[in-house]
Amino acid sequence: MLNADLHCHSVVSDGTLTPEELAERAHRNGVELWSLTDHDEIGGQHRALAAAHALGLHYLCGTEISVSFAGKTVHIVGLGFDPDHPDLVEGLRQTRGGRGARAREMSEGLDRVGIHGTFEGALRYAGNPELVSRTHFARYLVESGVCKDTYEVFRKYLTEGKPGYVPHRWARLQDAVGWLRAAGGLAVIAHPARYDFTPNEEYALFTEFKAHGGIGVEVVTGSHSTQEALRYAEMALEFGLAGSRGSDFHSPQESRTDLGALPWLPGQLTPVWDLLRDRIR
Protein backbone atom coordinates (compact mmCIF):
# COMPACT_ATOMS: atom_id res chain seq x y z
CA MET A 1 0.00 0.00 0.00
CA LEU A 2 1.27 3.45 -0.94
CA ASN A 3 -0.25 6.65 0.42
CA ALA A 4 -0.40 8.39 -2.96
CA ASP A 5 -2.49 11.54 -3.36
CA LEU A 6 -2.55 12.46 -7.04
CA HIS A 7 -5.24 15.13 -7.22
CA CYS A 8 -5.30 18.52 -5.47
CA HIS A 9 -5.41 22.24 -6.27
CA SER A 10 -3.42 25.33 -5.29
CA VAL A 11 -3.92 29.09 -5.63
CA VAL A 12 -2.64 28.72 -9.20
CA SER A 13 -6.16 27.52 -10.05
CA ASP A 14 -9.00 27.34 -7.48
CA GLY A 15 -7.34 26.14 -4.27
CA THR A 16 -6.60 28.37 -1.28
CA LEU A 17 -3.09 27.15 -0.41
CA THR A 18 0.17 27.72 -2.26
CA PRO A 19 2.04 24.81 -3.83
CA GLU A 20 4.53 25.02 -0.97
CA GLU A 21 1.79 24.90 1.68
CA LEU A 22 0.19 21.90 -0.04
CA ALA A 23 3.51 20.06 -0.14
CA GLU A 24 3.96 20.66 3.60
CA ARG A 25 0.40 19.52 4.35
CA ALA A 26 0.79 16.39 2.23
CA HIS A 27 4.09 15.52 3.93
CA ARG A 28 2.64 16.16 7.41
CA ASN A 29 -0.34 13.90 6.61
CA GLY A 30 1.86 10.97 5.58
CA VAL A 31 1.57 11.24 1.80
CA GLU A 32 4.39 9.33 0.13
CA LEU A 33 3.70 10.26 -3.51
CA TRP A 34 2.07 13.58 -4.36
CA SER A 35 0.85 15.47 -7.41
CA LEU A 36 -0.47 19.02 -7.78
CA THR A 37 -3.18 19.00 -10.47
CA ASP A 38 -4.38 22.57 -11.03
CA HIS A 39 -7.21 23.12 -13.50
CA ASP A 40 -5.96 23.61 -17.08
CA GLU A 41 -2.71 25.01 -15.69
CA ILE A 42 0.84 23.84 -15.05
CA GLY A 43 2.26 27.11 -13.77
CA GLY A 44 2.74 25.72 -10.26
CA GLN A 45 4.59 22.56 -11.25
CA HIS A 46 8.18 23.71 -10.75
CA ARG A 47 7.30 25.23 -7.36
CA ALA A 48 5.50 22.04 -6.28
CA LEU A 49 8.42 19.85 -7.36
CA ALA A 50 10.96 22.02 -5.52
CA ALA A 51 8.82 22.04 -2.36
CA ALA A 52 8.34 18.26 -2.50
CA HIS A 53 12.07 17.66 -2.94
CA ALA A 54 12.86 19.92 0.00
CA LEU A 55 10.67 17.66 2.17
CA GLY A 56 11.89 14.35 0.73
CA LEU A 57 8.45 13.78 -0.83
CA HIS A 58 8.18 11.88 -4.12
CA TYR A 59 6.41 13.88 -6.84
CA LEU A 60 4.61 13.43 -10.18
CA CYS A 61 3.88 16.42 -12.41
CA GLY A 62 0.13 16.86 -12.76
CA THR A 63 -2.78 18.85 -14.17
CA GLU A 64 -6.56 18.50 -14.55
CA ILE A 65 -7.86 19.26 -18.04
CA SER A 66 -11.47 20.30 -18.71
CA VAL A 67 -13.04 18.51 -21.67
CA SER A 68 -16.53 18.50 -23.19
CA PHE A 69 -18.19 15.12 -23.60
CA ALA A 70 -21.86 14.29 -24.23
CA GLY A 71 -22.84 17.85 -23.41
CA LYS A 72 -21.10 17.89 -20.02
CA THR A 73 -17.76 18.95 -18.60
CA VAL A 74 -15.50 16.02 -17.78
CA HIS A 75 -12.11 16.31 -16.09
CA ILE A 76 -9.01 14.40 -17.18
CA VAL A 77 -6.09 14.25 -14.77
CA GLY A 78 -2.67 14.14 -16.41
CA LEU A 79 0.29 12.64 -14.54
CA GLY A 80 4.01 12.22 -15.10
CA PHE A 81 4.42 14.56 -18.10
CA ASP A 82 7.07 17.11 -19.08
CA PRO A 83 5.61 20.44 -17.84
CA ASP A 84 7.53 22.37 -20.49
CA HIS A 85 6.35 20.35 -23.51
CA PRO A 86 5.08 22.84 -26.14
CA ASP A 87 2.00 20.82 -27.24
CA LEU A 88 0.71 20.60 -23.68
CA VAL A 89 1.58 24.21 -22.81
CA GLU A 90 -0.26 25.53 -25.89
CA GLY A 91 -3.24 23.19 -25.48
CA LEU A 92 -3.79 24.31 -21.90
CA ARG A 93 -3.39 27.97 -22.87
CA GLN A 94 -6.18 27.58 -25.42
CA THR A 95 -8.38 25.75 -22.92
CA ARG A 96 -7.99 28.56 -20.37
CA GLY A 97 -8.78 31.19 -22.98
CA GLY A 98 -12.55 31.12 -22.64
CA ARG A 99 -12.73 31.36 -18.87
CA GLY A 100 -12.63 35.18 -18.65
CA ALA A 101 -15.60 35.69 -20.98
CA ARG A 102 -17.49 32.89 -19.23
CA ALA A 103 -16.88 34.53 -15.83
CA ARG A 104 -18.32 37.84 -17.05
CA GLU A 105 -21.42 36.05 -18.34
CA MET A 106 -21.82 34.35 -14.95
CA SER A 107 -21.63 37.76 -13.27
CA GLU A 108 -24.27 39.16 -15.63
CA GLY A 109 -26.60 36.29 -14.80
CA LEU A 110 -26.21 36.95 -11.09
CA ASP A 111 -26.76 40.68 -11.68
CA ARG A 112 -30.16 39.87 -13.17
CA VAL A 113 -31.30 38.30 -9.89
CA GLY A 114 -30.00 41.19 -7.79
CA ILE A 115 -26.55 39.90 -6.79
CA HIS A 116 -24.07 42.55 -7.93
CA GLY A 117 -20.30 42.95 -8.15
CA THR A 118 -19.60 39.24 -8.36
CA PHE A 119 -17.01 39.35 -11.12
CA GLU A 120 -14.84 41.78 -9.17
CA GLY A 121 -15.49 39.81 -5.98
CA ALA A 122 -14.53 36.49 -7.58
CA LEU A 123 -11.40 38.05 -9.06
CA ARG A 124 -10.14 38.78 -5.52
CA TYR A 125 -10.07 35.04 -4.85
CA ALA A 126 -8.39 34.05 -8.10
CA GLY A 127 -4.64 33.71 -7.71
CA ASN A 128 -4.53 33.42 -11.51
CA PRO A 129 -6.79 35.91 -13.36
CA GLU A 130 -6.90 33.53 -16.37
CA LEU A 131 -8.63 30.93 -14.21
CA VAL A 132 -11.60 32.70 -12.62
CA SER A 133 -13.99 29.84 -11.93
CA ARG A 134 -17.29 28.97 -10.28
CA THR A 135 -15.39 28.19 -7.07
CA HIS A 136 -14.11 31.76 -6.87
CA PHE A 137 -17.67 33.08 -7.35
CA ALA A 138 -18.87 30.71 -4.64
CA ARG A 139 -16.28 31.95 -2.14
CA TYR A 140 -17.27 35.55 -2.79
CA LEU A 141 -20.98 34.80 -2.32
CA VAL A 142 -20.21 33.17 1.03
CA GLU A 143 -18.02 36.12 2.06
CA SER A 144 -20.77 38.59 1.14
CA GLY A 145 -23.40 36.68 3.13
CA VAL A 146 -25.55 35.52 0.21
CA CYS A 147 -25.08 31.86 1.22
CA LYS A 148 -23.74 30.08 4.29
CA ASP A 149 -21.27 27.84 2.44
CA THR A 150 -20.02 27.05 -1.06
CA TYR A 151 -22.24 23.96 -1.36
CA GLU A 152 -25.32 26.18 -0.97
CA VAL A 153 -23.97 28.61 -3.59
CA PHE A 154 -23.55 25.86 -6.18
CA ARG A 155 -26.99 24.42 -5.42
CA LYS A 156 -28.82 27.75 -5.72
CA TYR A 157 -26.83 29.71 -8.28
CA LEU A 158 -24.05 27.92 -10.17
CA THR A 159 -25.38 24.62 -11.51
CA GLU A 160 -27.28 24.01 -14.75
CA GLY A 161 -30.56 25.93 -14.86
CA LYS A 162 -29.51 28.41 -12.14
CA PRO A 163 -28.86 32.17 -12.69
CA GLY A 164 -25.05 32.05 -12.59
CA TYR A 165 -24.52 28.92 -14.67
CA VAL A 166 -22.83 29.39 -18.04
CA PRO A 167 -21.71 26.35 -20.06
CA HIS A 168 -18.33 26.41 -21.73
CA ARG A 169 -16.92 24.48 -24.65
CA TRP A 170 -13.72 22.90 -23.41
CA ALA A 171 -11.09 20.76 -25.12
CA ARG A 172 -12.05 17.56 -26.92
CA LEU A 173 -11.32 14.31 -25.10
CA GLN A 174 -8.94 13.12 -27.81
CA ASP A 175 -7.04 16.42 -27.70
CA ALA A 176 -6.51 16.34 -23.94
CA VAL A 177 -5.32 12.73 -23.97
CA GLY A 178 -3.13 13.51 -26.99
CA TRP A 179 -1.42 16.49 -25.34
CA LEU A 180 -0.61 14.40 -22.27
CA ARG A 181 0.74 11.49 -24.29
CA ALA A 182 2.87 13.84 -26.44
CA ALA A 183 4.37 15.25 -23.23
CA GLY A 184 5.23 11.76 -21.96
CA GLY A 185 2.38 11.58 -19.44
CA LEU A 186 -0.63 9.40 -18.71
CA ALA A 187 -4.33 10.36 -18.76
CA VAL A 188 -6.78 9.45 -15.97
CA ILE A 189 -10.56 10.03 -15.81
CA ALA A 190 -11.15 12.13 -12.69
CA HIS A 191 -13.97 11.39 -10.17
CA PRO A 192 -16.27 9.62 -12.69
CA ALA A 193 -19.24 9.37 -10.30
CA ARG A 194 -19.68 13.16 -10.39
CA TYR A 195 -20.80 13.43 -14.01
CA ASP A 196 -24.28 11.93 -13.64
CA PHE A 197 -24.06 10.21 -17.02
CA THR A 198 -26.54 7.61 -18.15
CA PRO A 199 -25.06 4.08 -18.28
CA ASN A 200 -24.75 4.38 -22.08
CA GLU A 201 -23.03 7.76 -21.88
CA GLU A 202 -20.61 6.53 -19.23
CA TYR A 203 -19.78 3.42 -21.26
CA ALA A 204 -19.15 5.66 -24.28
CA LEU A 205 -16.82 7.88 -22.21
CA PHE A 206 -14.73 4.92 -21.03
CA THR A 207 -14.70 3.35 -24.50
CA GLU A 208 -13.59 6.54 -26.25
CA PHE A 209 -11.08 7.40 -23.52
CA LYS A 210 -9.46 3.99 -23.84
CA ALA A 211 -9.45 4.20 -27.66
CA HIS A 212 -7.56 7.51 -27.53
CA GLY A 213 -4.87 6.08 -25.26
CA GLY A 214 -6.25 6.84 -21.80
CA ILE A 215 -4.61 4.76 -19.07
CA GLY A 216 -6.42 5.15 -15.74
CA VAL A 217 -9.48 6.11 -13.72
CA GLU A 218 -9.75 7.69 -10.28
CA VAL A 219 -11.30 4.94 -8.21
CA VAL A 220 -10.67 6.38 -4.75
CA THR A 221 -11.30 10.12 -4.54
CA GLY A 222 -12.75 12.64 -2.12
CA SER A 223 -16.23 12.66 -3.68
CA HIS A 224 -16.65 8.87 -4.10
CA SER A 225 -18.55 6.73 -1.63
CA THR A 226 -17.34 3.23 -0.80
CA GLN A 227 -19.90 1.78 -3.19
CA GLU A 228 -18.81 4.13 -5.98
CA ALA A 229 -15.16 3.18 -5.44
CA LEU A 230 -16.09 -0.49 -5.79
CA ARG A 231 -18.12 0.22 -8.91
CA TYR A 232 -15.29 2.07 -10.64
CA ALA A 233 -12.78 -0.55 -9.56
CA GLU A 234 -14.92 -3.03 -11.52
CA MET A 235 -15.05 -0.69 -14.51
CA ALA A 236 -11.28 -0.22 -14.39
CA LEU A 237 -10.85 -3.98 -14.57
CA GLU A 238 -13.43 -4.28 -17.37
CA PHE A 239 -11.66 -1.67 -19.51
CA GLY A 240 -8.11 -2.65 -18.59
CA LEU A 241 -7.42 0.68 -16.85
CA ALA A 242 -5.12 1.37 -13.92
CA GLY A 243 -6.59 2.75 -10.70
CA SER A 244 -5.72 6.16 -9.30
CA ARG A 245 -6.21 7.78 -5.89
CA GLY A 246 -6.58 11.50 -5.15
CA SER A 247 -8.37 13.63 -2.56
CA ASP A 248 -9.27 16.54 -4.91
CA PHE A 249 -8.28 18.76 -1.98
CA HIS A 250 -8.93 22.50 -2.48
CA SER A 251 -9.05 24.11 0.94
CA PRO A 252 -8.90 23.26 4.66
CA GLN A 253 -12.25 25.04 5.11
CA GLU A 254 -14.08 23.57 2.10
CA SER A 255 -12.78 20.12 1.25
CA ARG A 256 -14.45 17.05 2.70
CA THR A 257 -11.31 14.92 2.43
CA ASP A 258 -7.85 16.05 3.49
CA LEU A 259 -4.64 15.27 1.63
CA GLY A 260 -3.54 11.72 2.39
CA ALA A 261 -6.76 10.77 4.22
CA LEU A 262 -8.33 8.52 1.57
CA PRO A 263 -9.16 4.80 1.82
CA TRP A 264 -6.70 2.45 0.15
CA LEU A 265 -6.94 1.59 -3.51
CA PRO A 266 -8.61 -1.85 -3.97
CA GLY A 267 -5.86 -4.45 -4.14
CA GLN A 268 -6.92 -6.16 -7.37
CA LEU A 269 -6.18 -3.02 -9.42
CA THR A 270 -2.92 -1.98 -11.04
CA PRO A 271 -2.03 1.35 -9.37
CA VAL A 272 -1.39 4.07 -11.94
CA TRP A 273 1.88 4.93 -10.18
CA ASP A 274 3.22 1.48 -11.03
CA LEU A 275 3.14 2.62 -14.67
CA LEU A 276 4.93 5.87 -13.86
CA ARG A 277 7.90 4.73 -11.78
CA ASP A 278 10.40 6.18 -14.25
CA ARG A 279 8.64 9.55 -14.09
CA ILE A 280 8.48 9.93 -10.32
CA ARG A 281 10.80 12.72 -9.27
C-alpha positions in Angstrom: 0.0 0.0 0.0 1.3 3.4 -0.9 -0.2 6.7 0.4 -0.4 8.4 -3.0 -2.5 11.5 -3.4 -2.5 12.5 -7.0 -5.2 15.1 -7.2 -5.3 18.5 -5.5 -5.4 22.2 -6.3 -3.4 25.3 -5.3 -3.9 29.1 -5.6 -2.6 28.7 -9.2 -6.2 27.5 -10.1 -9.0 27.3 -7.5 -7.3 26.1 -4.3 -6.6 28.4 -1.3 -3.1 27.1 -0.4 0.2 27.7 -2.3 2.0 24.8 -3.8 4.5 25.0 -1.0 1.8 24.9 1.7 0.2 21.9 0.0 3.5 20.1 -0.1 4.0 20.7 3.6 0.4 19.5 4.3 0.8 16.4 2.2 4.1 15.5 3.9 2.6 16.2 7.4 -0.3 13.9 6.6 1.9 11.0 5.6 1.6 11.2 1.8 4.4 9.3 0.1 3.7 10.3 -3.5 2.1 13.6 -4.4 0.8 15.5 -7.4 -0.5 19.0 -7.8 -3.2 19.0 -10.5 -4.4 22.6 -11.0 -7.2 23.1 -13.5 -6.0 23.6 -17.1 -2.7 25.0 -15.7 0.8 23.8 -15.0 2.3 27.1 -13.8 2.7 25.7 -10.3 4.6 22.6 -11.2 8.2 23.7 -10.8 7.3 25.2 -7.4 5.5 22.0 -6.3 8.4 19.9 -7.4 11.0 22.0 -5.5 8.8 22.0 -2.4 8.3 18.3 -2.5 12.1 17.7 -2.9 12.9 19.9 0.0 10.7 17.7 2.2 11.9 14.4 0.7 8.5 13.8 -0.8 8.2 11.9 -4.1 6.4 13.9 -6.8 4.6 13.4 -10.2 3.9 16.4 -12.4 0.1 16.9 -12.8 -2.8 18.8 -14.2 -6.6 18.5 -14.5 -7.9 19.3 -18.0 -11.5 20.3 -18.7 -13.0 18.5 -21.7 -16.5 18.5 -23.2 -18.2 15.1 -23.6 -21.9 14.3 -24.2 -22.8 17.9 -23.4 -21.1 17.9 -20.0 -17.8 19.0 -18.6 -15.5 16.0 -17.8 -12.1 16.3 -16.1 -9.0 14.4 -17.2 -6.1 14.3 -14.8 -2.7 14.1 -16.4 0.3 12.6 -14.5 4.0 12.2 -15.1 4.4 14.6 -18.1 7.1 17.1 -19.1 5.6 20.4 -17.8 7.5 22.4 -20.5 6.4 20.3 -23.5 5.1 22.8 -26.1 2.0 20.8 -27.2 0.7 20.6 -23.7 1.6 24.2 -22.8 -0.3 25.5 -25.9 -3.2 23.2 -25.5 -3.8 24.3 -21.9 -3.4 28.0 -22.9 -6.2 27.6 -25.4 -8.4 25.8 -22.9 -8.0 28.6 -20.4 -8.8 31.2 -23.0 -12.6 31.1 -22.6 -12.7 31.4 -18.9 -12.6 35.2 -18.6 -15.6 35.7 -21.0 -17.5 32.9 -19.2 -16.9 34.5 -15.8 -18.3 37.8 -17.1 -21.4 36.0 -18.3 -21.8 34.4 -14.9 -21.6 37.8 -13.3 -24.3 39.2 -15.6 -26.6 36.3 -14.8 -26.2 37.0 -11.1 -26.8 40.7 -11.7 -30.2 39.9 -13.2 -31.3 38.3 -9.9 -30.0 41.2 -7.8 -26.5 39.9 -6.8 -24.1 42.6 -7.9 -20.3 42.9 -8.2 -19.6 39.2 -8.4 -17.0 39.3 -11.1 -14.8 41.8 -9.2 -15.5 39.8 -6.0 -14.5 36.5 -7.6 -11.4 38.0 -9.1 -10.1 38.8 -5.5 -10.1 35.0 -4.8 -8.4 34.1 -8.1 -4.6 33.7 -7.7 -4.5 33.4 -11.5 -6.8 35.9 -13.4 -6.9 33.5 -16.4 -8.6 30.9 -14.2 -11.6 32.7 -12.6 -14.0 29.8 -11.9 -17.3 29.0 -10.3 -15.4 28.2 -7.1 -14.1 31.8 -6.9 -17.7 33.1 -7.3 -18.9 30.7 -4.6 -16.3 31.9 -2.1 -17.3 35.6 -2.8 -21.0 34.8 -2.3 -20.2 33.2 1.0 -18.0 36.1 2.1 -20.8 38.6 1.1 -23.4 36.7 3.1 -25.5 35.5 0.2 -25.1 31.9 1.2 -23.7 30.1 4.3 -21.3 27.8 2.4 -20.0 27.1 -1.1 -22.2 24.0 -1.4 -25.3 26.2 -1.0 -24.0 28.6 -3.6 -23.5 25.9 -6.2 -27.0 24.4 -5.4 -28.8 27.8 -5.7 -26.8 29.7 -8.3 -24.1 27.9 -10.2 -25.4 24.6 -11.5 -27.3 24.0 -14.7 -30.6 25.9 -14.9 -29.5 28.4 -12.1 -28.9 32.2 -12.7 -25.0 32.0 -12.6 -24.5 28.9 -14.7 -22.8 29.4 -18.0 -21.7 26.3 -20.1 -18.3 26.4 -21.7 -16.9 24.5 -24.6 -13.7 22.9 -23.4 -11.1 20.8 -25.1 -12.1 17.6 -26.9 -11.3 14.3 -25.1 -8.9 13.1 -27.8 -7.0 16.4 -27.7 -6.5 16.3 -23.9 -5.3 12.7 -24.0 -3.1 13.5 -27.0 -1.4 16.5 -25.3 -0.6 14.4 -22.3 0.7 11.5 -24.3 2.9 13.8 -26.4 4.4 15.2 -23.2 5.2 11.8 -22.0 2.4 11.6 -19.4 -0.6 9.4 -18.7 -4.3 10.4 -18.8 -6.8 9.5 -16.0 -10.6 10.0 -15.8 -11.1 12.1 -12.7 -14.0 11.4 -10.2 -16.3 9.6 -12.7 -19.2 9.4 -10.3 -19.7 13.2 -10.4 -20.8 13.4 -14.0 -24.3 11.9 -13.6 -24.1 10.2 -17.0 -26.5 7.6 -18.1 -25.1 4.1 -18.3 -24.8 4.4 -22.1 -23.0 7.8 -21.9 -20.6 6.5 -19.2 -19.8 3.4 -21.3 -19.2 5.7 -24.3 -16.8 7.9 -22.2 -14.7 4.9 -21.0 -14.7 3.4 -24.5 -13.6 6.5 -26.3 -11.1 7.4 -23.5 -9.5 4.0 -23.8 -9.4 4.2 -27.7 -7.6 7.5 -27.5 -4.9 6.1 -25.3 -6.2 6.8 -21.8 -4.6 4.8 -19.1 -6.4 5.1 -15.7 -9.5 6.1 -13.7 -9.8 7.7 -10.3 -11.3 4.9 -8.2 -10.7 6.4 -4.8 -11.3 10.1 -4.5 -12.8 12.6 -2.1 -16.2 12.7 -3.7 -16.6 8.9 -4.1 -18.6 6.7 -1.6 -17.3 3.2 -0.8 -19.9 1.8 -3.2 -18.8 4.1 -6.0 -15.2 3.2 -5.4 -16.1 -0.5 -5.8 -18.1 0.2 -8.9 -15.3 2.1 -10.6 -12.8 -0.5 -9.6 -14.9 -3.0 -11.5 -15.0 -0.7 -14.5 -11.3 -0.2 -14.4 -10.9 -4.0 -14.6 -13.4 -4.3 -17.4 -11.7 -1.7 -19.5 -8.1 -2.6 -18.6 -7.4 0.7 -16.9 -5.1 1.4 -13.9 -6.6 2.8 -10.7 -5.7 6.2 -9.3 -6.2 7.8 -5.9 -6.6 11.5 -5.1 -8.4 13.6 -2.6 -9.3 16.5 -4.9 -8.3 18.8 -2.0 -8.9 22.5 -2.5 -9.0 24.1 0.9 -8.9 23.3 4.7 -12.2 25.0 5.1 -14.1 23.6 2.1 -12.8 20.1 1.3 -14.5 17.0 2.7 -11.3 14.9 2.4 -7.8 16.1 3.5 -4.6 15.3 1.6 -3.5 11.7 2.4 -6.8 10.8 4.2 -8.3 8.5 1.6 -9.2 4.8 1.8 -6.7 2.5 0.2 -6.9 1.6 -3.5 -8.6 -1.8 -4.0 -5.9 -4.4 -4.1 -6.9 -6.2 -7.4 -6.2 -3.0 -9.4 -2.9 -2.0 -11.0 -2.0 1.3 -9.4 -1.4 4.1 -11.9 1.9 4.9 -10.2 3.2 1.5 -11.0 3.1 2.6 -14.7 4.9 5.9 -13.9 7.9 4.7 -11.8 10.4 6.2 -14.3 8.6 9.6 -14.1 8.5 9.9 -10.3 10.8 12.7 -9.3 
